[in-house]
Amino acid sequence: MAVEMAMEPDYMRDPRKHHFSPYMENGGTSIAIAGDDFVMIASDTRLTRGFNILSRNQEKVLRLTPHTMMASSGCWADVLTLSKVLQDRITMYSHEHNESMPTTAVAQMLSTMLYWRRFFPYYVANILAGLDEQGKGVVYHYDPVGHMEQLNFSATGASVAQIQPLLDNQVAALNMKGATPPKMTKDLARQLIHDAFISAAERDINTGDGIIIHTITKEGKTEEMVKLRRD
Amino acid sequence: MALESLHGVERYQHKWNEVQEEAALPEIGNFTNQYQLMMPPLPKAECQVGEYLVDETGRKMKLNYAHGTTTLGFKFKGGAVLAVDSRATSGQYIGSGNVRKIIEISPYLLGTMAGGAADCTYWNRVLAKQCRIYELRNRERISVAAASKLLANMVYQYKGYGLSMGVMVAGWDKKGAGLYYVDSDGNRMPGNVFSVGSGSLYAYGVLDSGYRWDMTDEEAYELGRRAIYHATHRDAYSGGIVRVYHIKEGGWVRISEQDSKDLHYAYAEGKTTTQ
């Protein structure tokens, strides 16, 4: 009988293949468009797992402060934890400083927070949208480990490859000869968001069921629910 | 029991496994100490970083971080010139066509971004903080050698963990223009000419054939611009806007930002006329 007294317990030996995964792909897509005095952020309401639909009306846009909202998708478990942690820090800030956290500060904090988990990332695709200190709309786009980019419009999530080119063309008139970008109004932004999601729902199984469009202005925020294909 | 609750009598309930109702705020280590990142809850974490990224069927999960791509820098008699592209890719998807790959650490120090975008921006930002603290403590500007050493030491702690960062630290100090290359493998070296990223091979070809120490400023800008343009033309992972910065005695100056598409047509016309 071999004596195993010198052997380490199995959890301390060399890494073994295991099938447990801390991550899961739950789908979801978000768009945000900023204007001179407003910002619009929308997310679809479908939550999937593989070919199954887990929910048809899952709200994915989180209200962080009266003038900032965040849309997250990817691994839903990570989205929930990230939202909770972020919300806690924002609340702490408002207690310490007696004012709500400005959008630029929230954006930087989120970036640092995502980088904290550089070696075990939050598998989340984020967009932050809000009004800056001057009241101008601003959108921040993130990668899963916190690289942040300030933009006027962005898409993220499962259907990003379908939607982003459409936005590049319609919002910024990028690489189009002789075309000028349109003045961004709430109506135009809402119409673009709606059309983009309709098109994405046709071509990506992870997107569909409905969208909830949030608009943030100086006066406050409004919300609109729009139905999409449920197939 | 029903009688008890009817009369509002509360029975003492012992809580086995006392659970704190108020969950403690999760600790985010790098708010207080920027050098400290969370280790994954795995034994021998450093060997396993990256291995656990499998989904429920056992397939490797594509966690695509934004990657930066062609940057170059060189010293010459008029100081130093840095030129970069602006494309960021996550796998095959172009995440952004307008990333700022030159990070302004201080008015006389610049850092470039190549490799993982989040890694470069985060550590360059920590470096900016350290440089400022050095200035406040020592009442003089930090040298480029010292700044690049700080950065190299920061990332050396995480050698083998999968950080991807190829940065050039360039600036002006008492010795004149300084240019150092620092990467996440722990390399740190001074030099006159560097190009970093997937398109660096193409950039080197143009850069090396046109480089002279005694170029004029305009010639230097054009050399940097052309080298990046050629890299964007041939490398799929490089593209977007070509940005050129000049580092001289008063600090750094932004020289130009041109779309590589426009440069392509401008150079095409130029090529035919010189023949």
Interface residues (C-beta under 8 A of the other chain):
Chain A: Y11 M12 D14 P15 H19 S21 P22 Y23 M24 E25 V85 D88 R89 M92 S111 T112 M113 L114 Y115 W116 R117 R118 F119 F120 P121 Y123 H141 D143 P144 V145 G146 H147 M148 E149 V160 A161 L174 N175
Chain B: L25 P26 I28 G29 N30 F31 L37 M38 M39 P40 P41 L42 P43 K44 A45 C47 Q48 V49 E51 Y52 L53 V54 D55 E56 G58 M61 L63 N64 Y65 A66 A88 S90 Y93 G95 S96 G97 N98 V99 G116 A117 A118 D119 T121 Y122 Y161 G162 L163 K261
